[in-house]
């Protein structure tokens, strides 16, 4: 039986994805791809926190696969990469960095690294499939730095909202 926490997490993720869409709608669109671009990642940031509220690893990976699939279908044209990104985050949070009581500073550093790696993977795929002709330095200046820095700042708000939910986990489950 799927736990009620999984349903709560999906509901929270839907709201976060809607916020991503609303923010994207009001940002100026860069048609020529020669100006600064910012990609909001509120859903990804909240996912990183929510994945540890699921106690069963199979539920965590199910949750991550569905969130990644949703992101692929709605926001991206590459069908598998975001599923792998979300699954990789679930793996790291489940088996490498499974601290459920993450501090704000730890969270901001973790989010900066995740956003940096995600954007680098996306850039690599865009270059490999000839979707972009941006040089790496132009990509860093026009998309990578603005996206990671602004999302890291927004991440403080995401962390604050998450702490309002007051999720409880048993320490012995992660030992």
PyMOL commands that set and color helices and strands:
alter all, ss='L'
color gray80, all
select helices_A, chain A and resi 4-26+42-53+57-75+81-96+104-128+136-165+171-174
alter helices_A, ss='H'
color red, helices_A
deselect
rebuild
show_as cartoon
